C-alpha cells in the first residue's frame, strides 16, 4: 500500500474538493488498475505536489514514469501538448487515459533538475535551448487556454469578494488587470507555450542535454513563456539582481522584448497570488513580493 504524504493529501483536497476526496479514496484501486493494464510495477514516488508521479518498471525491464491526477482539463491539455511537441525538447508521451487521469511518460535519465546547475547564466542558456525547441504554432482548433483566459482569474477573485480584492492589494490587482488588457490588445505571434517551465520541470537526459516535463499547454507570447523560470530558484536577498540578469539573457537568447517580459511577469505574479488564495496552496505574499520586483524593474526602464 502506498502511503501518500499529508501535504499532498491536503493539496488534492484543497484544489479538487469533493472530487479530490473521492479520488484519494479510490487511489489504491487506480494503482492496481494501472499495474494490471500496462504490466508494470509502481516504484517509490517522487516528491509530490499536485499529482502523483512515480517511476514504473515494466515486466520486460523498460522504465517509464506514471503520472496520476484527479481527472481535469489540465491533464487533458498536458497530454495534448506532449503530443504536439513529439518529444522535441520534451518528454515523450507513451500512453494516456485522460478520462481516468493517467499519463505514462518517458523517463529522463539521469533526470537531474536544472536546479543542480549552480551557474545561473548557464541555467538560463540551457533553458533557452529547450524553449527554442518548444516553439510550436498554436493548433487550428482551440485545444488550449490562452493567457487571456488565465487573466479572467481576476474576475473570479472579484466575484468572491463582491467586487473588491479580498486579501490582495487593490492597487496591484487593478494594475495587473489593466496591464493584462493592454498586453493582450498588442500581443504578437502567439505560440503554444509550456506554461510552467522552471528549474524543476527541466531534467537532464541522454538524448538531449535537458528535456521539459509537465507542460500545461498555454497559448501566449514567447515573453510569457519565461515567467515561471524567472520566478523560480531565486536568492532570498537581492532577487532583483538575478531577475534583471535573467531577463537580459533570455531577451538575447530568444529575441524577446524585456519590457513585455517584465510587464507579463508583474501580471502573472499577481495572478499567482490569487491562485494561492483560491487553491489554499502556497504563499500569496511571496508572489506579491515578486510582483514588486517586476514593478521595480519596469520603473528602471521608464
Beta strands, then each sheet from edge to edge (+ up, - down):
strand 1: 40-45
strand 2: 52-58
strand 3: 63-68
strand 4: 93-97
strand 5: 102-105
strand 6: 136-137
strand 7: 145-146
strand 8: 191-193
strand 9: 202-204
strand 10: 210-212
strand 11: 218-220
sheet 1: 1+ 2- 3+ 5- 4+
sheet 2: 6+ 8- 11+ 7+
sheet 3: 9+ 10-
end
